Amino acid sequence: MTARDERGPTAFARLTAVTKRFGRAPPALDGIEAIIRGGEITGLVGPDGAGKTTLIRLMTGLMLPEHGTVEVLGHDTRRHPAAIQAAIGYMPQRFGLYEDLSVQENLDLYADLRGLPAEERARTFAELLEFTDLTRFTTRLAGRLSGGMKQKLGLACALMRKPQLLLLDEPGVGVDPISRRELWQMVGRLTEEGIGVVWSTAYLEEAEACDHVLLLNRGRLMFTGPPREMTARVDDRVYRLTGIDGRRRDRLARLLDDEGVIDGVIQGEAIRLVMKPGVTPPRPLQDNESAGRTTAAPPRFEDAFVDMLGGGPGGRSRLAETQRCFVVDDNSPVIEARGLTKRFGDFTAAAEITFDIPRGEIFGLLGPNGAGKSTTFKMLCGLLKPTAGEGRVAGFDLRRDAPEARNRLGYMAQKFSLYGDLSVIQNLNFFAGVYGLSRAKKRERIELMKEIFDFQPILDMSAKDLPLGLKQRLALACAVLHEPEVLFLDEPTSGVDPITRREFWTHINGLVERGVTVLVTTHFMEEAEYCDRISLIYRGRSIALGSPDEMKTRAASENLPDPTMEDAFIALIQASEEAA
């Protein structure tokens, strides 16, 4: 592309040698050169702490670069921030609306803040509510909206005065696949009107849907261009192993220790591998028929991303190696749900939920925002008392013996559940005390967590000030301090990057190999592939129960012969809607 092309009329934002530091830390952004164009979705992609939010805030004029220049819509952010802010829309990473105001009250407030004339409000509100499908919910408090609906309301407020450039900081975090697709469709319609969109994300399947990608890591720009150019870097290096004899988690762990394997993940009953250039799959996979069959697979953006960063964390989990082993001696369930039902007044959040989970299995609860999966999850944790039905954990009835049941499990909440005003070491000490560890055991386990999760440099930092990936590591460390036999994980990797996600699942897979039983909720469909079985919950009821591959088989059709897990999720919910 020529310099003349780059400075054409479609260049809505230009970053030239942009550097930004915070105190004595390494640069949050280091010499960034980038172009943002109108009529396109530009993906701002990278792991936690890569500099994505900093870059977006620089483009809003809310923050200034230390070196270099940021031009937005022809204005320098140093000289004309007000002109930029009047012409852009900005949706921050954290829900920036008022949860104790209704949908309509939030729209009124943002109309005031944006100076929308009174005579334009009725028409604008009607258009935004129709665009976001929120017309039916104008009186509902924002705090009572599902995750997807909150993001739609945030988008409506960002579009209060139609912007030329729309900046979205991780709008897909915590949003189910249906709502995420709806968000993409809405934003796609905006680009057809010539609006430029920046979509920040750690979800790399979202990056594949962008027109252009800026890939950041540790403040540096690693790649800029169409996603397909990035994906092409791993052409002919991606394989799928099927027909696995034995436990696929153990097989994956051993494969990841092979020096020729860059990355590997579980896909239902299969394993997906990315190899180093010029390296074929490990020989046993080719020569030993009982070990499975290896076939070439189409590459994904995520494969190229992990390859560019040097590969995943490997297959070994120190955390699992130090975990006491729970022997899988029979098929008796460790977690049981029998007709679990929860009502809040006239509203039934969960109805007749039934399943059981044997020792050493990963069981997933999937469903759209507001479907009832978190309610089911909390009943089985002993955090909510069921209206009807019964649940048991490790042999303890949740109605009669909830405290005893909770002592057998580790819990990692959907939202950061630790004490933000306490430091890392104070949180570890507090939870070790809550779990009743002896002085010697407490010292031993905390030292181990410090080593495994590399907490030593951040021990005195307040938990609330940690980057998301470190917050999640701390939450997991606190949940496993007492070596629980059951682990409850409520969206444990929401918003974290693929490398951190792989680190988490290396630990989880290793713990399951030691006989730990895991119940997990997730909106990340690639993550759902790690589950042995899944219950898909919709409108408070379980509409499907089975393995990931069984779910995909149910969703297959003539038009969709080889569905992904996300395809299956959407198809099964649509089928349930049609049957209702």
N, C-alpha and C positions, 0 to 999 in steps of 0.2 A: 504494500500500500504506500502511495507516495505521500510526501508531506502536505501537498496541496489537498489530497483526498482527506487527510486527517484533520485539516483545518476547514473542511467544508461546512455547510450550514447545519448538518445533522450532528455536529459535535456539541452536545449540550453541556458537558463538563470536561475540563482538562486539568490534569494534575501533572506538574512539572517538578521533578527532583524533590518531592515532598518528603520531609522528615519531621517526625514528632517524637519527643521524649517526655517522660514523666519522672522528674527527679533524676536519680543516679542510675535508674534501671536501663537496660539495653533499649534501643529505640523501639517504640511501638510501631513506627513506620520508618522505613529507611530507604530514601531515594526513590520513591514511587513515581513512575511515569505511566499515565493511563488516559484513555479517552472514553467518555460515556456518550452514547449516541441517542438521538431521539427515535421513537418508533421501534425501539428494541428493548428486550429485557436483558440487562447486564447482570450476570451472576457474580456476586462477591463471595468467594468461596475460600474456606480455610479452616484449620483446626481452632479449638478454643485458644484465645490469646494471640491469634494471628495478626490482629489489627483491623478487623472488619468494622467493628463499631466505631473505632477511632476515625477511620477513613470516612464513614458516613457522616459523623459529626463535623468533620472538617468541611464537607460539602454543604452542610446546613449553615455554616458561618457561626455556629455556636462555639467553635473551637478554632484556633488559628495554628497554622504550621510553624514549626521552629525555623525550618529552612524550606525554600521552594515556594511555589505559588499554586493556588487552587482557584480556577476560574469556573464559574457556574453561570450559564446563560449569558455569557459575555461580561459578567461582573467579577471582579477580584474580591474574594471573601474578606480581605483586610480592609478594603475601602468601602464596599457597598453591601454589608451583610443584610441590611433591612430590605434592599431590593431583591436579594436572592430569596429571603424568607417569605416575601410576599408572592413569589412565583413558583415555589415548590410545595410539595406535600411530604410530610415526614411521619412515619409510624415507628416509634421506638421499640426496642427489643422487649422491654417490660411493658405490660398492659398500662398505657398512659391515661386511661380514662378514670372516671369517678364511679367506684363500684356501688356507692350508696345513692347514686342518681339513676333514674330510669334511662332507657335507650333514648327517648325523646328529649329528656332533660340534658343528656350529654350532647345531643345534636344542637340543642338551643345554646348551650354553653360555648361549643366550638364555633357556632355561627357568630356569637358575640365576639369571641377572641379573634376571629378572622375578618370581622367587620362586614359581614354579609348584609346587604341592605334588606330592610324589612319586607319590601315588596317582592324580593326574590326568594324568600325563605320557603314558602309553601311549595313552590315548584321544585326547588332544590331538594327539600326534604323528601318529597314524593319520589323524585328520581333516584336519590340515594337509597331509600328504603326498598324500592323495587329492585334496584341493581344488586343489593346485598341480601335480598329476600328476608328483610327484617320487619316488614310492614305489620305482621301479626304480633310483634313483640315490643311495640313502642312503650308500653307501660311496665315492662319487666325491668327490675333493677339489673344494672350491668353486672353486679357481683353474682347474680344468679343465672347468668348466661353460660352455656357450654363454652369450651375452649375455642371451637370453631366460630361460634357466634360472636364471641368477644373480638376475635380477629377481624371479622366482617364489620363490626361496629367501629373498630379502630381504623379500618380502611375507609369507611364512610366519612369519619371525621377528618381524615387526611385529605379527602377529596372535596371538602366543604366548598372551597373555591377551586375549580378545576385547575390543577397545576400543570406546568410544562414538564416538570421533572418530579417523579415520585420516588421517595427513598424509603424502602421497607427493610427494617432490621430484624431478620429472622422471623418472618411472619408465620412460618409453618411449624414452629416449635410447639409441642403439646397438642397439635391439631390432628384429628383422625384423617385417614386417606380420602374419605368422601369430601370433607370440608376443605382439605388441601387442594383437591382437584377443582373444587368450586372457586377457591381463591385464584388459582392459576387461570381459570377461564375468565374470571372478572378482570384480572390484570391483563390478560391477552387482548381483551376487547379495548382496553385503554391504549395499548400500543398501536392498535389499528387507527386510532385517532391522532397518532403522531406523538403521544406522550412518551417520554423516556422513563424507563423504570430501572432502578437498582434494587436487586433482590439479594439480600445477604442470607447465607445459609451454611449450615454444617452438614445438611443432608445432600449427598452427592447425586441422588437420582433427580433432585430438583435442579442441580447444576446442568444435567444433561438436557433439560427442557429450555435452557436459556439460549438466546441468540449469540451471546458473547460471554466469556468468562474471564474474571481476574482471579487468579489463584494466589493467595497469600500464605506465607508461613513465617512465623517469628518476625513479622514486620517487613519481609521482603516479598517482592513480586516474583513468583516462580514461573508463572505462565500467563499469557494473555492471548486470546483468540477464540475461535469457535470450539465448543466442547468436543466435536468430532476429531479435531486435530490433536487434542490431548489424548483421547481414547485410542487413536491410531498408534500411539507409542507402544501399546501392548498387543497389537495384532499378532496372532499366531502364538501367543504365549499363555493363553487361558484355556484351562481344561476342566472337565467335569468327570468326577469319579462316581460311578453308580454300582449297584449290586454289591454293596459293602458287606462283608462277612464279619460280624462282631459289632462292638459298640463304636459308632462313628466318632464320638468325642475323643476316645483314646487314639483312634486312627488319625484324626486331625492333629492331635498334639504331637504325635510322632512325625507326621509329615512336615509340620512347621519347624521341626528341628533339622530337617534336611537342608543343607547349604544351598541347594538349587531352587528352593521354594521361597518366593518373595512373600506370598500371602496365601491364606486359605480360610475359607468360611464354610459353615454348614448350610446346605440348602435342602431342607427336608431330609430325605433319606440319602441324599448325595453330598459330595464335598466338592467345592469349587476351588481350584488352585490357579495361582499366577506364578509362572516360572521365570527365572532369570533368562536374559537373552541367550539364545543358542543352547539352552538346556531343555532336554525332554523330561517328561514326568519320571519320577523315581522308578528304577528298574523293576522292583517287585510288583508295581502296579501293572506292568506290561507282561511280565513273565508268569505270574502266579494267577491263574484263572479265578481261584477262590477269593483272591484279594480284590476283585472288582474289575470293571471295565472303564477305560479312560477314553474320552472323546473330546474333540475340540469344542470350545464354547465361544460364543460371541463376546468380545470384550465390553466392559462398562467403564464409564468415567471413573468410578470409584477404584477399579483395578489400577488404572493409570495413576491416580492420585496416590494410592498407597505405595506403588512402585517408585514414584518420584521422591517420596519422603523416605525411601530406603527400606520399605517393608514394614510388616506388622511387628507386634511385640514378641512373637515366637509362641511356642506351645506349652512352655513350662510355667506353672503357677506355684510360686513359693508359698502363697497363702494356702493352697490346697495341700501342699506337701506337709504343712505343719498342722493340718486339721485332723482331729481324731476321726477314725473311720467308723461308720455305722454300717454294720453288716446287713446285706440284703438277704435275709434268711427265709422269707416267705413273701407271699403276695398280699399280705394284709395292708390296707391303705394307711398312710400316715396322715393324710388330709381327707376328710369326708364332708360332703355337703349333701343334705337330704331335704329337699323341698324348701330350701332357704328362701324366706320372703321378708321383705322390709317395706313397711308403709310409713309415710310421713303424712299424717292426716288422711285426706282422700287420695293422695298420690302414691302409687305403688312403684317404688324405685327398682325392686328386684322381686321376681315371682317364680317360685317353684324351681329354684336352681339346684340341680342335682348332678354330682360327679364324685369320683374318688381318685386319689393320686397315690400310687404305691411309692415305696422308698426308692430314692435315686432316680426320680423322673423330673423333668422340667415341664410344667403345665402352664399354658398361657391363657389368660383372659383377654380377649380382643373385643372391640366394639367401638362404635362412634362415640364422640363426646356426649355425655349424658345418657348413655345406654343402660347403665346400672352396674358396670363392671367394678368401679371403685367401691360402690356400696357392698357388693358381694365380697370383694377383697377385705374390706374393713370388718364385715361380719366374721369372716374366717380368722382375722387377726385378734378377735375379741374386743375390737374398738367400737363396734356397734352391736347392740343386742337385737337379734332377729325378732320380727313380729310373729313369725311362724317358721316351722321346720327346725332342723338341728344341724349343728356342725361339730366336728371333732378334729383336734390336732394332736398328734402323738398320743392318741388314746384318751385325751381329756375332752370332756363335754364342755363346749364354750359357754353354755348357760350356767352350769354349776361350778366349773373349774377353770374359768378364764385366766386367773393369775398363774395357775400352774402351767396352762397351755402357753401363755406368753413367755414363760421362762425357758421354754424349749425352742423358741423361734427367734430369728433375727429379722428386724423390720427396717426397710428403707423406703421412706415415704415419697410420694409423687413430688411434693414441693420440699425443698431443703428443710429437713426436720431437726437439725441440730440447733445449738444455741449460738446465734450470730455474735453476741457480745462476748462470748467466751473464746479464748484462743484455741488453737488446734490441740495443744497438750491438755488444756483444761477440759475440752470436750471428751478426749480419750479417757482422762481420769474420772470424769463424771459418769460416763457410761459403764466403765469398769466397776464403779461403785454400785450403780443401779443393778447390774447383773450379779452382784454379790461375789466378785472374785476375791480370793484371798490375797494378802499383801504380796506374797511371792508370785502367785499366778498373774496378778495384775501387772506387776513389774515386767514379768516375762512377756506377756501378750502385748503390752504397749511398746516395748522395745522392738518386738517383732513387727508391729504395724508401722513403726517409724522407719524401719529398714525396708520393708516390702514396698511401701507407698512413697518412699523418699520424702518423709515429712520433716526431716531434721532442719532444712533451711527455713521452714515456715512455721515452726512450732509455736512461736509467740505471736503470729498473725491472728487477728480476729477472724472467725469463720466466715462472717458476712463479707469480708473483703477479699476472699479467695476467688480466683477464676472458677468458672463453672466446673471444669474437669476436676480440679482439686477439691471442690466442695463435694462432688460425687464420690471421689476416692475416700474422703474423710467419712462420709455417711456410710459407705460400705465397710470401712474399717471398724467403725463403732458398732455396726450391725453384727459383725462376726467375732467380736472380742471374746465372747463366751462360748465359741465353737458350737453354735446351734445345730440341731438336726433338721430344722426346717427354716427356709429363708423366704421371706415375703418381699418381693421387689416391685414397687409401684412406679412404672416408667423410669427405671434406673438410669437410662442413658439419654433421656429426652434433651435434645439440644447439644449433645457432645459430639465431637468429631469422630470419624471412623477409626482413627488410631486408638483413641481412648475407649471407644466402644469395643474394639477387639480386645483391649487389655481387660476390660470388665468381663467379657465372655470367656476369655482364657481362664480367669479365676472361677467364674460360675461353672464352666464345664468341668474344671478340675475338682471343685467341691462336690459336684454331682457324682463324679467317678468315685468319690470317697463315701457315697451313700447319703449325701445331703439331698433333701427334697426341696424343690424350688417352685413357688407359685409367682408368676410374673405377669404384669400388665404392660402393654406397649402399644404405641401407635406406629412404630417403625416395622414395616412388614418384612424387611430382610432379617430383622432380629427375631421375628416370630418363627422363622425357619429353624431356629435352634430348639424349639419346643418339641417334646415327644408327642404331646397332644395339645389340642386347643379347644376351648369353648368360645364360640362366637355369640356374644350377647347383644341383643337389639330390643329396644323398648322394654327392658327389664326381664326379658326371657332369653333362654339359650336356644338359638335357632340352628346351631350346628355343633357337632362334637366329633373330633377325630384328629388324625395326624395332619400336618401341613400338606403332605402329598394327597391325602384323602380329600381335603378341602379343595385343592386345585383340580382334582379329578371331577368332583361334583360341579365345579364351575366351568369345566371345559365345554366348548360348543363348536359348531362348524365354523363360526366366525372367529372363535378364540380357542384354537386347538391346544395351545400350550400356555395357559394363563400363568401369570406371576401370582405371588401371594396377595399382592394388592388387588390384582384383577379378581381373584377369588373372593376377597373381602367384600368388594363392591358388588359383584354379581350375586353373592348369597344374600346380601341385604336387600338388593333390588328384587330378588325372587321372593323374599319374605314379604316385601311391600305388596307385590302383585297378588300374593296368596291371601293377604289380609282382607 
